[in-house]
């Protein structure tokens, strides 16, 4: 017989809690003192209670999540070797970035169990021949996810892969002929996060983005295959907000896909954001990526690909990869982050955030659709303008020290010297080129201050 351990205590209503708080404030304004407004436009209260809860969001979230290793494929043989090494050292899925359609798939997949191993493939091209060859290479029931995203490429680069008609033709080939891939359409929401969009914007743009595909599929009566979708998500530092963001993403996608009669299941591959990563005092990046990975797991990501602490300025290296992988291994095997599905369910705070984010995103989504849809608003520069406005607010918070990055705009170490450590260019690259529309540009918060510090290093070195 189970005892109710709390039966001796009377329930306290939300009204009673608020009365007690107002009494303790001794006349100070409750909203002014204890309610703060986030950059996402959400008013955060000092306490959350069942009386005010909108109810639990029941989501299809995975019990198991995968530790994912990202590998850039310059050589199929070398990439395959790295994949096997990563799997031996604890990785559970592999994410190949494919710069060329000339890659030898036999060599790339050698020894990998495609029926059991979740395998993500992100092509930087649109090739009918390659995609069909890939589909033939794997068997039905495979765990291979092709991340083909023509709209994401348009937003990121400012151009289609070829042109609008040809890109959609390749997409139609996938819809008609691909039988063995687990899924092949992805939506890169990380682009908007890394460019400075707030959370409701990220969610709204994700839905408007996927709605372009839904509309296209709905017009294709000859398409019998109903594709499953994947989302790439970047996770920021606001711990509970980011948990709620991934939950709201699933909620919104389920709602939207239901309207089209499509499968509401989706795959989420999450990784820490680049936006708050720093060049100076780079070891703090370890703390940032740890909490961001925790948010991804608790938010219900299927796979988490951690970011190396030195990824913004070092080429890929075994030590950085090992540390990033071990962070996830500790979360899974020592912190028991794989024991419960949907662990955030029932938390009044997170449930409320989930509903509020979804509601705000839905309002933005409706405005986008009234304005002609996502691609139309990209071409008109409206999406880019909204993201820039949001990014500017966040940048102002950082520049004025209200948004703190320890070691960069708070408690910097003046002895840090990074000029001779740069193997990669860590700032926004300026490459003037002709584009169909203004691309969405990813930018880290600390770039300007870091460039100023590097210049000081150069001037000191020249004086010496």
N, C-alpha and C positions, 0 to 999 in steps of 0.2 A: 504493500500500500504506500502510495506516494504522499508525502506531507507537503502542504503549502507553507513554506517557511516564512512567508510574508503575511500570513493571515492575521497576525496580531497587530499589524500596522494598518492604519486607515489610509485609503487612497487620497492623494492630494491632487486637486484639479489644477489645470493650467491657470485658471483665474486666481486661485489661492497662491500659487507660486509668484505670479506677477504682483499681487498685492503685497506679499512679503518683500519682494525686491524693491518695490516703490517705497515701502516704509523704510528700508535700510538706506535708500538713496537720500533720505532726509530733504526731500523737496527738489532734488536735481531732476532734470528732464530724462525720463527713461530712454526715449528714442535717441536723444543727443549723446547720452553717456554710454549706452550699452549696445545700441544697434549700429552696425557699420555697413557701408555699401561697398561691395567689391567692384573691381573694374569690369566685371561681367554684368553689372546692373542688378545684382541680387542683394537684398537687405538681409544681413545675417543677424539673427536674434541671439540673445544670451542663453536661451534654453529652448528646447523643443519638447513637445508633450503629445501624448496620444490624442488628446482632445483636439489638437490642431492638425493632426496628421491627415494627409489625403489618402492614406492607405498604402499597403505594400505593393510594389511593382513586381509582379511574378514574371520572371524572365527565364528563358532557356539558356542558362550559362553552364560552361563546362566544369566538371569536377576536376579534371586533369588539365593542366596547362603545360605547354612545351617550352623548354629552354632552347632558344633558337640562335644559331650562329650564322652571321652574314658573311658571304664570300664573294668577292668581285672576281669574275671569270676572265682572266687574261689568257689562260691556257687550260683546256679541259682536263688534262692529266694532272696538273698542279692543283687545280681546284678540287678535283676528286680526292686527291691525297689529303688536302687540308680538311675536307669534309669527314673523311674516315678518322683523322686525328681528333677532330672536334668531337665526334661521336664517342670515341674511346675515352675522352676526357670529360664526358658528362652532358654534351649537347644532345638534344632529343629531336630536333628538326633542323633543317638546313635552308638557308635563304640565298639563292644564287642570283647575283646581278649580272645580266647578260648584255654586254656592249655590242655584240656582233651576232648576226644570224649564221655565221660560218662555224659556230661552235660544234664540235663533234659530240653528239648526244650519247653515243655508245661509250665514249671515254669518260664523259662527265658523270654518267650514271653507273659506271662499273662497280659492282659489288654493293650497291645501295638497294635496299628492299623497298621498292616504290609502293607496295601494297600496305606497308606498315609505317614507313617513315614519312611524316609530313614534310613535303618539299615545296618550297616557294620559289618561283622563277619570275624575275622581273626583267622583261626585255626593254631595251632602250631603242626599239625599232618596231615597225609593223610589217610583218612578213607572212603572207598567206602560206607560202611553201614551208616555212619553218614551223608555223603553228600546226599545220596538218601533219608534218613529219613528227612533231612532238606527240601529238595525240595518238599516232600509230605506234610510237615507241613504248608507250605505257599501256598497261592492261586496264580493262574496266574494273572499277573498284579501287583504283589507285588513290593515293593521298597527294597527288601532284596538283598544285595550285598555280595556274598561270596568272600573272598580274598584268593584264592588258587593260590600259586605261587611256583611251584617246582624248577624253575631256580633261583628265588630269595632266596629260602632256601639253595640251593646249594652254591650260592655266599656268603651268610651270615654265614653258619655253616661249609662249606667245605664238606658237605655230602648231599646225597639225603635223603628224608624222610625214604625210605626203600632202594631201589636201582633204577637205571635209568629205567629199564624195568617196574618195579612195579609202580613207580610214574607216568609214562606215561600211564600205563593201567588205573589207577584211573582217570587221566585226560580224557582219551577216554570215560570212563563211564559217566563223566559229560557232555561231548560233545554229547553223544548219548541219554542220558536219562533225563537230567535236563530240565524241561519245565517251571518252575514257578519262578526261581530265576531271578532277574533283570540282573545280570551278575555273573560270577564265576571265571574269570581269572584276576589276578591283576599283576602289575609290580611295584616293590618297588624301585623307583629311589632315595628315601631318603637314602638308604644304601650308595650309591656312594657319595652323597653330604656330609653326616656325616663322611665319611672316608677321605674326603679331595679332591675329584675329582673337577676339575674346571667345569664351566657351559657347554662348548661344550662337554666335556667328559660325564657329566651326561646325556645330551640329546642323545649322540651317544650310550651310553651303554643302555639307555632306549629303543632306536629303535632296537639295536642288540638283546636285551633281548626279546622284543616282536616279533621280526622277527623269533626267534626260535619257538615260538608258531605258527606264521603264516605258517612257513614251515611244521610244524607237521600237522596242520589242512588241509593244501593243499593236503597232501598225503592221507587223510582219505575221500575217495569218499563216504563212507556210512554215513558220518556226514551231516545231513540236517540242523542242527541248526547252525546259524552263531553267535557266542557269541560276546557280547559287552565286551569291556575291561575297566578296571579301572587302574588308576595310583595313587600310593602314592608318594607324593612329599614333600621334605623338603625345606623350604624357608630360604635363607640366608639373611645377613644384607645389601647387596648392592641393595638398594631399586628399582631403575629403571631396573637394570640388572635382578632382580628376576621377575619383572613384565614381561619383555621380554622373560625370560626363559619359563614361563608357556605358553605364547602365541606361542613360537617356538615349544614347546612340542606338542601342538594341531596341528600346521601346519605340522610338520614332521609326526605325526601319521596319519593325513588325507592323506598325500601324499603316505605314505607306504601302508596303508590299501587299498587305491584306486588301487594299483598295484595288489592286491590279490582279488579285487572285494568284499571286506568285508565292513561292516558298519564302517564309519569313525567317528562316534560319540564315545566319551569316557567320562568317569567320572574321575574327579580329586579330590582327597581328600588330602588337603595340611595341613601341620603343620610346626611350626617354627623349625629350625635346632637346634640340641643339640651342634653343634660344637663350637659355640661362647658363650655358656652359662658358667657362672662362679660360683664358690663356694663362693669366697669372694666378698663382696659388691654385694650380690645377688639381691638386689632390682633393680639394673640396668637391670637385666633380664626382668623386666616389660617393660622397654622402648624397648628393643630388640624384644621381642615377639609382641609388638604392631605394630612396623613398618613392621615386617615380615608378620604378619597377614594382614596388609594393602596391601602389595605386592601380597599376595595370592589372595585377593579379586579382586584387580585391574587387576591381570593377568588372571582371569577367572576361578578360582577354583569353583567346585560345592559345596564343603563343606570345612570348615576350623575347625580344631581341635587345639585349643590353648594349649600351654604348661604352666603349673604352674611355677611361678618364682622360686620355691624351689624344682622342680621335680628331680634335679640331686642328692639331698642329703636327702630329706624327703620322707617318705612314703606318699601315697595319703592321702590328708586330706581335710576336707570340706572348710577350709579357702582358701587354694591354688586353689582349683577347682572353688570356687566362684569368686575369683579375675580373673582367666583366662577366665571364662565364661562372666563376666561383661565387660572385655575388648572388647570382640566381640559384646556384646549388645550395648555398647557405639558406636562402629563403625557403627553398623547397624541402630540404632534408633536415635542417636544424631548427627552422622556425615554423615548420609544419604548415606552410602556406598552400599545401595541396590537399588538405584534409576535408574541406567543406566547400560545397558549391554555393554560389551566391551568398557569401557570408555577410554582405551588407544589408540583406533583406531584414526589415524590421527595425532598423535604426531610424528613429524619427527624423534626425538631422539629415542623413543621407537620402532617405525617401523623399523628404521635402525638397531637398536640392534637386533630386532627379526630376520631380514633377515641375519645379520652377524653370529649370533649364530647358526641359522639353517644351513647355508652354511658350517661353521666350523665343526658342528656336522656331517653333511652328509659326509664330507671328512673322518672323523674318522670312521664312520660307514662303508664306502666302504672298508677301510683298514681292518677292522675286518672281513668283509665278504670274502675278498680275502684271509685272513689268516685262513679260515675254519669255521668262525662263533663264536658267543659269548661263547658257552659252551667249544668249543675247546680251545679258547684263555684263558678261565678261567683255564682249566686243565693244560695249558702250563705256567700259571702264568703271562701271558703278561698283562692282565687287571689289576691284582694286582700291578704289577710293575709300570704301568703308573699312577695309582692312588697314589701310594707311592711317586712317583716323584713330582706329583702335590702337595700332602700334605706337602712334605718337603719344597717346595718353600713357601707355605703359613705359615708354622711353622717358617721358617727363618724370614719372614716379622714380625711375632708376637714377636719372641725372640729379634729382633733388634729394636722393638718399632715402626716400620713403619706401622704395622697393629695394631691399638689401641683398647684395651678393657678397658674402663674406670673403675678404681677401682681395676684393676688387673696388667696390665703392664704400666698404666698411672694413676697418682693420687691415688695410693693405700692408704687405711686407715690402718695404722699400729696397730690401736686398735682393728681391727677385729679379733675375735677369733672363730674358727669354729670346733675345735677338738671335743667338747662335743655336737655338733649339728648333727653329722652324724648318720642318721638312715639307710642310704643306702650307699654302697661303690661307690664313684663317679668316679672311674678311670677304665681304661681298666682292665678287669679281666683276669688273667693268669691261664688258665685251660688246661694244656697239654693233648691232646687227639688225637687219630688216626683219620685222615681225608683223604678223597680222594684227596683233593686239598687244597691249602692255602686259608683260608677264608678272605673275605674283612672285615677289622677291623675298626669299628667306634672309633674315638678318638677326644676328645675336645682339643682345642688349648692350654688351660691354665693348663692342667693336671700336667705337670712337675713343673711349678712354684708353684702350689697349694700344691703339695706333699712336696716341700722344705719348704713352710711356715708352714705346719702342723708339720714337724719335728722340726722346731724352737719352735713352741708352746710346743711340748713335752719336749724339752730340758730345756726350761724356767720353766715349771712346775716341772721337776725333781730337778732343782736347788733350787726351792722354798720349 
